[in-house]
Amino acid sequence: MPLEGLIDCFGNTVPWSKLAETYTRGHWVIPTDIAPGGGSWPLAFLLALGSGREQPDGIRVSSLLESPLRAGLKRSQPFWSKPHELLYMVDGTAVHWWLAQAGPSGAEERVHMQIGTFDLASPVVVSGQPDSFNAKTGTLSDYKRMTSFGLKKLLENGLEAERPEYVWQLRFYAVLLAENGHKVVPPYQLLVWASDWRKPMRGQPRDPRFGVFEVMPGENDRAELVTRVEALMSLEARALRLDDACEDREKFGVVSYGGLGVPRRCAEYCSVNRYCPWWQMATK
């Protein structure tokens, strides 16, 4: 479903047809000092703004990295998004244009896999597009952008503890590549650049603007991918239930909403909470 519009800084919904303001994000750091081969970050950002956002048919790997409830609602319901969230999406895309200025980093090829292990009229197609895969060496890499504070937590606590979805993304890419006849050699690499450089981070022993993390395959990666696809398709095929609630891992604490204590993630960060049966029950 297409986005209906934006939610502005005052919490008002603004349809595309009435969007007249220019949204900016303060203290944005242009990483020219670590750009490969002197690449231009402003040029990369402009190219990202102009790139299309056509979505492939079937299920994308990115839809399998969050709860089936949120992923299913986003696939079936119109929703609003916040400007800063869209800026982060464009910023992430800009990384790929930025790296491309240094030369080819491996083919960004979308790979597909058919799954037909459940009772559906036709098999479900799952697809993913790794950021970088070298078919000759079998090396698989992915690139991310996040705040310097988030990157600092990654460096301190590890990828599995802070962002397990990034681990599964690389593992699922490896499954898709293997299904398409490619040999993927572990460990897989995740390269993370900070999207800002906050003053509290300066002068620390480890400057959290860049980090490299290694991901090893698991024993049941293909089975996990199939399980998540089945969970998503099952949710789309039936009425939503209260036991479809999202996991507790990303609640981000509790906030007051209408006099009730509700998870902060649900109240402030979920773009489809108005369709969620748990949210409707909790805020009656």
Buried (B, 14 or more C-beta within 10 A) or exposed (E): EEBBBBBBEEEEEBEEEEEEEEEEEEEEBEBEEEBEEEBBBEEBBBBBEEEEEEEEEBBBBEBBBBBBBBBBBBBEEEBBBBBEEEBBEBBBBBBBBBBBBEEEBBEEEEBBBEBEEEEEEEEBBBBBBBBBBBBEEBBBBBBBBBBBBBBBBBBEEEBEEBBEBBBBBBBBBBBBBBBEEBEBEBEBBBBBBBBBBBEEBEEEEEBBBBBEBEBEBEEEBBEBBBEBBBBBBEBBEEEBEEEBBBEEEBBEEEBEBEEEEBBBBBBEBBBBBEBBBBBEEBBE
